[in-house]
Amino acid sequence: MKKWIVADPEHLGGSPRVRGTRISVALILESLAAGLSVAEIVDAYPSLTEKSVCGALAELAHQNRKMEVVTTPKLERLLDEGLENLEQASVVCLSRQIAG
């Protein structure tokens, strides 16, 4: 699996970001939680591609399977609000990967 999520102190203060961009993973998750589709996120941030967004989401999902997730009430609320959008984005990404 290609590594789509990178972090280094020289970019965004070390926050996780999508490889080759200055777009944080948090921004993508917040955008999904706000109701944006993957296509809308890509339109809003030209340095992203659907492949890079889908790859970062897949990598994040894979990482989360391997670790215990600690949440705060605010994060739980955001996750609850954004879960439907994240699931929809995941379905879109998966269907595009299958379609090739």
MOPAC internal coordinates of N, CA, C and O (Angstrom, degrees):
PM7 1SCF
backbone

  N    0.0000 0     0.00 0     0.00 0    0    0    0
  C    1.4509 1     0.00 0     0.00 0    1    0    0
  C    1.5284 1   108.77 1     0.00 0    2    1    0
  O    1.2310 1   120.41 1   -48.45 1    3    2    1
  N    1.3242 1   116.83 1   131.55 1    3    2    1
  C    1.4616 1   121.84 1   177.61 1    5    3    2
  C    1.5258 1   109.16 1   -68.58 1    6    5    3
  O    1.2310 1   120.67 1   -39.99 1    7    6    5
  N    1.3112 1   116.33 1   140.01 1    7    6    5
  C    1.4641 1   120.80 1   179.06 1    9    7    6
  C    1.5287 1   108.86 1   -83.99 1   10    9    7
  O    1.2310 1   120.58 1   -71.41 1   11   10    9
  N    1.3296 1   116.50 1   108.59 1   11   10    9
  C    1.4638 1   122.03 1  -178.89 1   13   11   10
  C    1.5196 1   112.12 1   -93.01 1   14   13   11
  O    1.2310 1   120.12 1   154.67 1   15   14   13
  N    1.3154 1   117.38 1   -25.33 1   15   14   13
  C    1.4636 1   121.27 1  -177.67 1   17   15   14
  C    1.5208 1   109.03 1  -101.63 1   18   17   15
  O    1.2310 1   121.11 1   -54.90 1   19   18   17
  N    1.3241 1   115.48 1   125.10 1   19   18   17
  C    1.4617 1   121.55 1   178.91 1   21   19   18
  C    1.5279 1   108.59 1  -130.73 1   22   21   19
  O    1.2310 1   121.33 1   -19.65 1   23   22   21
  N    1.3193 1   115.05 1   160.35 1   23   22   21
  C    1.4717 1   120.76 1   175.81 1   25   23   22
  C    1.5112 1   108.35 1  -150.09 1   26   25   23
  O    1.2310 1   121.03 1   -45.98 1   27   26   25
  N    1.3228 1   115.63 1   134.02 1   27   26   25
  C    1.4542 1   121.13 1   174.94 1   29   27   26
  C    1.5280 1   107.54 1  -153.54 1   30   29   27
  O    1.2310 1   120.62 1   -28.33 1   31   30   29
  N    1.3311 1   116.42 1   151.67 1   31   30   29
  C    1.4649 1   119.94 1  -174.94 1   33   31   30
  C    1.5290 1   114.46 1   -63.74 1   34   33   31
  O    1.2310 1   119.46 1   160.29 1   35   34   33
  N    1.3327 1   118.63 1   -19.71 1   35   34   33
  C    1.4570 1   121.13 1  -178.48 1   37   35   34
  C    1.5319 1   113.08 1   -77.75 1   38   37   35
  O    1.2310 1   119.68 1   165.01 1   39   38   37
  N    1.3141 1   118.22 1   -14.99 1   39   38   37
  C    1.4599 1   121.81 1  -177.26 1   41   39   38
  C    1.5245 1   110.49 1  -126.52 1   42   41   39
  O    1.2310 1   120.73 1   -52.96 1   43   42   41
  N    1.3102 1   116.21 1   127.04 1   43   42   41
  C    1.4743 1   123.33 1   177.46 1   45   43   42
  C    1.5208 1   112.91 1    53.08 1   46   45   43
  O    1.2310 1   120.74 1  -148.18 1   47   46   45
  N    1.3181 1   116.18 1    31.82 1   47   46   45
  C    1.4563 1   120.08 1   177.68 1   49   47   46
  C    1.5125 1   114.15 1    62.69 1   50   49   47
  O    1.2310 1   120.54 1  -156.95 1   51   50   49
  N    1.3273 1   116.58 1    23.05 1   51   50   49
  C    1.4547 1   120.67 1   179.10 1   53   51   50
  C    1.5169 1   114.47 1    90.94 1   54   53   51
  O    1.2310 1   120.00 1  -179.16 1   55   54   53
  N    1.3237 1   117.61 1     0.84 1   55   54   53
  C    1.4674 1   120.50 1   178.57 1   57   55   54
  C    1.5269 1   110.10 1   -67.86 1   58   57   55
  O    1.2310 1   120.15 1   -35.11 1   59   58   57
  N    1.3209 1   117.32 1   144.89 1   59   58   57
  C    1.4692 1   119.57 1   177.36 1   61   59   58
  C    1.5298 1   110.58 1   -59.78 1   62   61   59
  O    1.2310 1   121.19 1   -43.32 1   63   62   61
  N    1.3343 1   115.32 1   136.68 1   63   62   61
  C    1.4626 1   121.14 1  -178.38 1   65   63   62
  C    1.5142 1   108.79 1  -141.28 1   66   65   63
  O    1.2310 1   121.18 1   -12.13 1   67   66   65
  N    1.3228 1   115.35 1   167.87 1   67   66   65
  C    1.4607 1   120.54 1   177.24 1   69   67   66
  C    1.5275 1   107.91 1   -79.59 1   70   69   67
  O    1.2310 1   120.82 1   -50.47 1   71   70   69
  N    1.3203 1   116.03 1   129.53 1   71   70   69
  C    1.4717 1   121.96 1  -178.68 1   73   71   70
  C    1.5314 1   110.96 1   -49.47 1   74   73   71
  O    1.2310 1   120.97 1   -45.55 1   75   74   73
  N    1.3245 1   115.76 1   134.45 1   75   74   73
  C    1.4567 1   121.76 1   176.99 1   77   75   74
  C    1.5166 1   114.60 1    80.73 1   78   77   75
  O    1.2310 1   120.43 1  -174.49 1   79   78   77
  N    1.3424 1   116.79 1     5.51 1   79   78   77
  C    1.4607 1   120.53 1   179.87 1   81   79   78
  C    1.5243 1   109.70 1  -134.70 1   82   81   79
  O    1.2310 1   121.63 1    -4.32 1   83   82   81
  N    1.3215 1   114.49 1   175.68 1   83   82   81
  C    1.4556 1   121.16 1   171.32 1   85   83   82
  C    1.5339 1   109.00 1  -111.52 1   86   85   83
  O    1.2310 1   120.78 1  -151.98 1   87   86   85
  N    1.3229 1   116.11 1    28.02 1   87   86   85
  C    1.4586 1   122.19 1  -178.89 1   89   87   86
  C    1.5283 1   108.56 1   -99.00 1   90   89   87
  O    1.2310 1   120.91 1   -59.15 1   91   90   89
  N    1.3265 1   115.87 1   120.85 1   91   90   89
  C    1.4657 1   119.85 1  -178.06 1   93   91   90
  C    1.5253 1   111.20 1   -75.74 1   94   93   91
  O    1.2310 1   121.73 1   -28.49 1   95   94   93
  N    1.3124 1   114.29 1   151.51 1   95   94   93
  C    1.4685 1   120.47 1   175.28 1   97   95   94
  C    1.5294 1   108.73 1   -62.74 1   98   97   95
  O    1.2310 1   120.39 1   143.71 1   99   98   97
  N    1.3190 1   116.87 1   -36.29 1   99   98   97
  C    1.4696 1   120.50 1   178.97 1  101   99   98
  C    1.5249 1   110.97 1   -60.05 1  102  101   99
  O    1.2310 1   119.96 1   140.59 1  103  102  101
  N    1.3334 1   117.67 1   -39.41 1  103  102  101
  C    1.4597 1   120.77 1   179.36 1  105  103  102
  C    1.5329 1   110.87 1   -62.99 1  106  105  103
  O    1.2310 1   120.66 1   139.81 1  107  106  105
  N    1.3201 1   116.35 1   -40.19 1  107  106  105
  C    1.4641 1   119.70 1   178.09 1  109  107  106
  C    1.5262 1   110.14 1   -63.78 1  110  109  107
  O    1.2310 1   120.28 1   134.09 1  111  110  109
  N    1.3278 1   117.07 1   -45.91 1  111  110  109
  C    1.4679 1   120.34 1   179.75 1  113  111  110
  C    1.5254 1   111.77 1   -64.30 1  114  113  111
  O    1.2310 1   120.59 1   139.15 1  115  114  113
  N    1.3303 1   116.49 1   -40.85 1  115  114  113
  C    1.4639 1   120.22 1   177.69 1  117  115  114
  C    1.5248 1   110.90 1   -64.16 1  118  117  115
  O    1.2310 1   120.45 1   141.73 1  119  118  117
  N    1.3191 1   116.74 1   -38.27 1  119  118  117
  C    1.4688 1   120.86 1   178.88 1  121  119  118
  C    1.5226 1   110.83 1   -65.47 1  122  121  119
  O    1.2310 1   120.40 1   137.60 1  123  122  121
  N    1.3253 1   116.84 1   -42.40 1  123  122  121
  C    1.4679 1   120.34 1   176.70 1  125  123  122
  C    1.5268 1   110.72 1   -63.49 1  126  125  123
  O    1.2310 1   120.90 1   137.74 1  127  126  125
  N    1.3339 1   115.88 1   -42.26 1  127  126  125
  C    1.4666 1   120.28 1   179.22 1  129  127  126
  C    1.5228 1   111.52 1   -63.51 1  130  129  127
  O    1.2310 1   120.46 1   150.08 1  131  130  129
  N    1.3408 1   116.72 1   -29.92 1  131  130  129
  C    1.4640 1   121.46 1   179.52 1  133  131  130
  C    1.5282 1   111.96 1   -80.10 1  134  133  131
  O    1.2310 1   120.47 1   174.74 1  135  134  133
  N    1.3350 1   116.71 1    -5.26 1  135  134  133
  C    1.4557 1   119.57 1   175.98 1  137  135  134
  C    1.5179 1   115.43 1   104.87 1  138  137  135
  O    1.2310 1   119.67 1  -178.50 1  139  138  137
  N    1.3358 1   118.24 1     1.50 1  139  138  137
  C    1.4617 1   119.99 1   178.78 1  141  139  138
  C    1.5262 1   110.08 1   -74.51 1  142  141  139
  O    1.2310 1   120.83 1   -32.55 1  143  142  141
  N    1.3168 1   116.02 1   147.45 1  143  142  141
  C    1.4625 1   121.37 1   174.55 1  145  143  142
  C    1.5248 1   108.09 1   -87.53 1  146  145  143
  O    1.2310 1   120.83 1   -11.12 1  147  146  145
  N    1.3253 1   116.02 1   168.88 1  147  146  145
  C    1.4622 1   120.24 1   176.57 1  149  147  146
  C    1.5281 1   109.62 1   -59.20 1  150  149  147
  O    1.2310 1   120.36 1   136.98 1  151  150  149
  N    1.3164 1   116.91 1   -43.02 1  151  150  149
  C    1.4736 1   120.66 1   179.88 1  153  151  150
  C    1.5311 1   111.23 1   -61.18 1  154  153  151
  O    1.2310 1   120.25 1   139.70 1  155  154  153
  N    1.3240 1   117.12 1   -40.30 1  155  154  153
  C    1.4715 1   120.37 1   179.22 1  157  155  154
  C    1.5264 1   111.18 1   -67.24 1  158  157  155
  O    1.2310 1   120.35 1   143.48 1  159  158  157
  N    1.3255 1   116.93 1   -36.52 1  159  158  157
  C    1.4691 1   120.32 1   178.09 1  161  159  158
  C    1.5266 1   109.68 1   -65.50 1  162  161  159
  O    1.2310 1   120.75 1   136.04 1  163  162  161
  N    1.3254 1   116.16 1   -43.96 1  163  162  161
  C    1.4697 1   120.71 1   178.95 1  165  163  162
  C    1.5267 1   110.53 1   -63.22 1  166  165  163
  O    1.2310 1   120.31 1   140.00 1  167  166  165
  N    1.3285 1   117.01 1   -40.00 1  167  166  165
  C    1.4683 1   120.10 1   177.58 1  169  167  166
  C    1.5243 1   111.42 1   -63.66 1  170  169  167
  O    1.2310 1   120.61 1   142.89 1  171  170  169
  N    1.3398 1   116.44 1   -37.11 1  171  170  169
  C    1.4624 1   120.70 1  -177.57 1  173  171  170
  C    1.5251 1   112.70 1   -76.29 1  174  173  171
  O    1.2310 1   120.42 1   153.36 1  175  174  173
  N    1.3320 1   116.80 1   -26.64 1  175  174  173
  C    1.4666 1   121.48 1  -176.97 1  177  175  174
  C    1.5278 1   108.88 1  -129.12 1  178  177  175
  O    1.2310 1   120.08 1   -90.29 1  179  178  177
  N    1.3279 1   117.46 1    89.71 1  179  178  177
  C    1.4686 1   122.09 1  -173.48 1  181  179  178
  C    1.5350 1   115.41 1   -59.10 1  182  181  179
  O    1.2310 1   119.79 1   161.01 1  183  182  181
  N    1.3212 1   118.01 1   -18.99 1  183  182  181
  C    1.4699 1   118.48 1   178.59 1  185  183  182
  C    1.5280 1   111.62 1   -75.13 1  186  185  183
  O    1.2310 1   120.42 1   168.34 1  187  186  185
  N    1.3313 1   116.81 1   -11.66 1  187  186  185
  C    1.4644 1   121.58 1   177.33 1  189  187  186
  C    1.5224 1   110.28 1   -93.94 1  190  189  187
  O    1.2310 1   121.32 1   -26.39 1  191  190  189
  N    1.3147 1   115.09 1   153.61 1  191  190  189
  C    1.4599 1   121.92 1   169.89 1  193  191  190
  C    1.5172 1   106.99 1  -122.91 1  194  193  191
  O    1.2310 1   120.78 1   -17.45 1  195  194  193
  N    1.3299 1   116.11 1   162.55 1  195  194  193
  C    1.4669 1   118.53 1   176.61 1  197  195  194
  C    1.5257 1   109.74 1   -60.09 1  198  197  195
  O    1.2310 1   120.57 1   142.93 1  199  198  197
  N    1.3194 1   116.52 1   -37.07 1  199  198  197
  C    1.4609 1   120.40 1   179.24 1  201  199  198
  C    1.5321 1   111.13 1   -62.69 1  202  201  199
  O    1.2310 1   120.16 1   137.88 1  203  202  201
  N    1.3385 1   117.30 1   -42.12 1  203  202  201
  C    1.4652 1   119.72 1  -178.63 1  205  203  202
  C    1.5236 1   111.64 1   -69.59 1  206  205  203
  O    1.2310 1   120.26 1   140.84 1  207  206  205
  N    1.3463 1   117.12 1   -39.16 1  207  206  205
  C    1.4661 1   120.08 1   178.08 1  209  207  206
  C    1.5273 1   109.89 1   -65.66 1  210  209  207
  O    1.2310 1   120.43 1   132.24 1  211  210  209
  N    1.3348 1   116.78 1   -47.76 1  211  210  209
  C    1.4631 1   120.79 1   179.52 1  213  211  210
  C    1.5291 1   110.94 1   -62.78 1  214  213  211
  O    1.2310 1   120.59 1   139.98 1  215  214  213
  N    1.3265 1   116.47 1   -40.02 1  215  214  213
  C    1.4622 1   120.01 1   178.16 1  217  215  214
  C    1.5171 1   112.13 1   -63.69 1  218  217  215
  O    1.2310 1   120.57 1   137.34 1  219  218  217
  N    1.3260 1   116.52 1   -42.66 1  219  218  217
  C    1.4683 1   120.25 1   178.95 1  221  219  218
  C    1.5215 1   110.35 1   -65.18 1  222  221  219
  O    1.2310 1   119.85 1   138.46 1  223  222  221
  N    1.3312 1   117.89 1   -41.54 1  223  222  221
  C    1.4692 1   120.97 1   178.37 1  225  223  222
  C    1.5243 1   111.07 1   -64.13 1  226  225  223
  O    1.2310 1   120.51 1   138.19 1  227  226  225
  N    1.3252 1   116.64 1   -41.81 1  227  226  225
  C    1.4627 1   120.27 1   178.63 1  229  227  226
  C    1.5262 1   110.76 1   -64.36 1  230  229  227
  O    1.2310 1   120.98 1   137.89 1  231  230  229
  N    1.3263 1   115.73 1   -42.11 1  231  230  229
  C    1.4700 1   119.52 1   178.93 1  233  231  230
  C    1.5239 1   110.93 1   -64.74 1  234  233  231
  O    1.2310 1   120.85 1   137.90 1  235  234  233
  N    1.3094 1   115.98 1   -42.10 1  235  234  233
  C    1.4609 1   120.26 1   178.49 1  237  235  234
  C    1.5238 1   110.72 1   -62.42 1  238  237  235
  O    1.2310 1   120.19 1   136.52 1  239  238  237
  N    1.3175 1   117.25 1   -43.48 1  239  238  237
  C    1.4653 1   121.17 1   178.66 1  241  239  238
  C    1.5257 1   110.09 1   -62.38 1  242  241  239
  O    1.2310 1   120.40 1   138.42 1  243  242  241
  N    1.3260 1   116.84 1   -41.58 1  243  242  241
  C    1.4646 1   121.46 1   179.47 1  245  243  242
  C    1.5291 1   110.21 1   -64.29 1  246  245  243
  O    1.2310 1   120.17 1   137.17 1  247  246  245
  N    1.3314 1   117.28 1   -42.83 1  247  246  245
  C    1.4661 1   121.33 1   179.14 1  249  247  246
  C    1.5139 1   110.45 1   -63.76 1  250  249  247
  O    1.2310 1   120.13 1   138.99 1  251  250  249
  N    1.3298 1   117.35 1   -41.01 1  251  250  249
  C    1.4598 1   121.03 1  -177.34 1  253  251  250
  C    1.5203 1   112.12 1   -66.72 1  254  253  251
  O    1.2310 1   119.94 1   154.20 1  255  254  253
  N    1.3245 1   117.72 1   -25.80 1  255  254  253
  C    1.4624 1   120.23 1   176.36 1  257  255  254
  C    1.5214 1   110.94 1   -68.98 1  258  257  255
  O    1.2310 1   120.70 1   155.42 1  259  258  257
  N    1.3347 1   116.27 1   -24.58 1  259  258  257
  C    1.4578 1   120.67 1  -175.59 1  261  259  258
  C    1.5287 1   113.55 1   -94.62 1  262  261  259
  O    1.2310 1   120.02 1   173.26 1  263  262  261
  N    1.3294 1   117.56 1    -6.74 1  263  262  261
  C    1.4631 1   118.35 1  -175.69 1  265  263  262
  C    1.5247 1   111.14 1  -131.48 1  266  265  263
  O    1.2310 1   121.66 1   -22.68 1  267  266  265
  N    1.3152 1   114.43 1   157.32 1  267  266  265
  C    1.4513 1   119.73 1   174.40 1  269  267  266
  C    1.5251 1   107.54 1   -79.50 1  270  269  267
  O    1.2310 1   120.46 1   -48.36 1  271  270  269
  N    1.3092 1   116.73 1   131.64 1  271  270  269
  C    1.4550 1   120.80 1  -177.79 1  273  271  270
  C    1.5262 1   108.78 1   -97.07 1  274  273  271
  O    1.2310 1   120.76 1   -54.43 1  275  274  273
  N    1.3234 1   116.16 1   125.57 1  275  274  273
  C    1.4515 1   122.78 1   177.10 1  277  275  274
  C    1.5213 1   107.10 1  -105.91 1  278  277  275
  O    1.2310 1   120.41 1   -52.26 1  279  278  277
  N    1.3271 1   116.82 1   127.74 1  279  278  277
  C    1.4554 1   119.34 1  -176.53 1  281  279  278
  C    1.5264 1   110.75 1  -122.73 1  282  281  279
  O    1.2310 1   121.56 1   -15.94 1  283  282  281
  N    1.3040 1   114.62 1   164.06 1  283  282  281
  C    1.4502 1   122.92 1   172.91 1  285  283  282
  C    1.5257 1   106.64 1  -113.42 1  286  285  283
  O    1.2310 1   119.62 1   -15.85 1  287  286  285
  N    1.3330 1   118.33 1   164.15 1  287  286  285
  C    1.4684 1   118.94 1   178.28 1  289  287  286
  C    1.5327 1   112.66 1   -55.57 1  290  289  287
  O    1.2310 1   119.86 1   140.11 1  291  290  289
  N    1.3374 1   117.86 1   -39.89 1  291  290  289
  C    1.4651 1   120.25 1  -179.66 1  293  291  290
  C    1.5264 1   110.16 1   -65.03 1  294  293  291
  O    1.2310 1   120.34 1   136.00 1  295  294  293
  N    1.3260 1   116.95 1   -44.00 1  295  294  293
  C    1.4556 1   120.49 1   179.22 1  297  295  294
  C    1.5251 1   110.49 1   -64.31 1  298  297  295
  O    1.2310 1   120.13 1   139.03 1  299  298  297
  N    1.3261 1   117.36 1   -40.97 1  299  298  297
  C    1.4653 1   120.14 1   178.10 1  301  299  298
  C    1.5282 1   110.68 1   -60.72 1  302  301  299
  O    1.2310 1   119.93 1   138.97 1  303  302  301
  N    1.3346 1   117.73 1   -41.03 1  303  302  301
  C    1.4633 1   121.02 1   178.77 1  305  303  302
  C    1.5293 1   110.20 1   -64.05 1  306  305  303
  O    1.2310 1   120.73 1   134.65 1  307  306  305
  N    1.3413 1   116.21 1   -45.35 1  307  306  305
  C    1.4644 1   119.84 1   178.36 1  309  307  306
  C    1.5268 1   111.30 1   -61.81 1  310  309  307
  O    1.2310 1   120.98 1   138.93 1  311  310  309
  N    1.3250 1   115.74 1   -41.07 1  311  310  309
  C    1.4610 1   118.96 1   178.54 1  313  311  310
  C    1.5177 1   111.25 1   -64.50 1  314  313  311
  O    1.2310 1   120.70 1   137.56 1  315  314  313
  N    1.3415 1   116.27 1   -42.44 1  315  314  313
  C    1.4602 1   119.56 1   178.16 1  317  315  314
  C    1.5213 1   111.08 1   -61.22 1  318  317  315
  O    1.2310 1   120.55 1   136.33 1  319  318  317
  N    1.3271 1   116.56 1   -43.67 1  319  318  317
  C    1.4711 1   121.07 1  -179.29 1  321  319  318
  C    1.5165 1   111.54 1   -68.69 1  322  321  319
  O    1.2310 1   120.53 1   143.81 1  323  322  321
  N    1.3335 1   116.60 1   -36.19 1  323  322  321
  C    1.4486 1   119.91 1  -174.43 1  325  323  322
  C    1.5149 1   115.00 1   -95.56 1  326  325  323
  O    1.2310 1   120.00 1   174.58 1  327  326  325
  N    1.3210 1   117.61 1    -5.42 1  327  326  325
  C    1.4546 1   120.13 1  -175.33 1  329  327  326
  C    1.5186 1   112.03 1   -59.16 1  330  329  327
  O    1.2310 1   120.27 1   135.94 1  331  330  329
  N    1.3146 1   117.10 1   -44.06 1  331  330  329
  C    1.4594 1   119.23 1  -179.55 1  333  331  330
  C    1.5248 1   110.57 1   -61.46 1  334  333  331
  O    1.2310 1   120.12 1   136.73 1  335  334  333
  N    1.3350 1   117.37 1   -43.27 1  335  334  333
  C    1.4653 1   120.84 1   179.12 1  337  335  334
  C    1.5279 1   111.34 1   -66.50 1  338  337  335
  O    1.2310 1   120.35 1   141.19 1  339  338  337
  N    1.3226 1   116.94 1   -38.81 1  339  338  337
  C    1.4566 1   120.61 1   178.87 1  341  339  338
  C    1.5221 1   109.83 1   -65.82 1  342  341  339
  O    1.2310 1   120.31 1   137.97 1  343  342  341
  N    1.3436 1   117.01 1   -42.03 1  343  342  341
  C    1.4628 1   120.19 1   177.81 1  345  343  342
  C    1.5238 1   110.43 1   -63.20 1  346  345  343
  O    1.2310 1   120.32 1   138.23 1  347  346  345
  N    1.3286 1   117.00 1   -41.77 1  347  346  345
  C    1.4633 1   120.20 1   178.40 1  349  347  346
  C    1.5214 1   110.46 1   -63.34 1  350  349  347
  O    1.2310 1   120.36 1   137.22 1  351  350  349
  N    1.3281 1   116.92 1   -42.78 1  351  350  349
  C    1.4665 1   120.59 1   179.34 1  353  351  350
  C    1.5202 1   110.11 1   -63.54 1  354  353  351
  O    1.2310 1   120.39 1   139.92 1  355  354  353
  N    1.3312 1   116.86 1   -40.08 1  355  354  353
  C    1.4558 1   120.49 1   179.47 1  357  355  354
  C    1.5147 1   111.30 1   -64.41 1  358  357  355
  O    1.2310 1   120.50 1   140.18 1  359  358  357
  N    1.3299 1   116.64 1   -39.82 1  359  358  357
  C    1.4701 1   120.77 1   177.99 1  361  359  358
  C    1.5150 1   109.84 1   -64.52 1  362  361  359
  O    1.2310 1   120.26 1   136.25 1  363  362  361
  N    1.3390 1   117.11 1   -43.75 1  363  362  361
  C    1.4609 1   120.60 1   179.01 1  365  363  362
  C    1.5203 1   110.06 1   -61.83 1  366  365  363
  O    1.2310 1   120.23 1   134.17 1  367  366  365
  N    1.3246 1   117.16 1   -45.83 1  367  366  365
  C    1.4740 1   121.09 1  -179.70 1  369  367  366
  C    1.5241 1   110.45 1   -62.86 1  370  369  367
  O    1.2310 1   120.10 1   135.31 1  371  370  369
  N    1.3206 1   117.42 1   -44.69 1  371  370  369
  C    1.4545 1   121.11 1   179.91 1  373  371  370
  C    1.5140 1   111.32 1   -63.36 1  374  373  371
  O    1.2310 1   120.32 1   135.84 1  375  374  373
  N    1.3211 1   116.99 1   -44.16 1  375  374  373
  C    1.4681 1   119.28 1  -178.96 1  377  375  374
  C    1.5224 1   111.03 1   -64.87 1  378  377  375
  O    1.2310 1   119.70 1   145.59 1  379  378  377
  N    1.3160 1   118.18 1   -34.41 1  379  378  377
  C    1.4643 1   121.29 1   178.86 1  381  379  378
  C    1.5302 1   110.56 1   -71.13 1  382  381  379
  O    1.2310 1   120.71 1   143.61 1  383  382  381
  N    1.3491 1   116.25 1   -36.39 1  383  382  381
  C    1.4615 1   119.17 1   177.93 1  385  383  382
  C    1.5227 1   110.78 1   -67.08 1  386  385  383
  O    1.2310 1   120.33 1   140.31 1  387  386  385
  N    1.3229 1   116.97 1   -39.69 1  387  386  385
  C    1.4552 1   121.10 1   179.34 1  389  387  386
  C    1.5219 1   110.49 1   -67.09 1  390  389  387
  O    1.2310 1   121.02 1   137.23 1  391  390  389
  N    1.3386 1   115.66 1   -42.77 1  391  390  389
  C    1.4616 1   120.69 1  -179.36 1  393  391  390
  C    1.5220 1   111.34 1   -67.42 1  394  393  391
  O    1.2310 1   121.28 1   155.64 1  395  394  393
  N    1.3331 1   115.16 1   -24.36 1  395  394  393
  C    1.4571 1   120.67 1   175.56 1  397  395  394
  C    1.4515 1   113.86 1    76.95 1  398  397  395
  O    1.2310 1   120.10 1   180.00 1  399  398  397

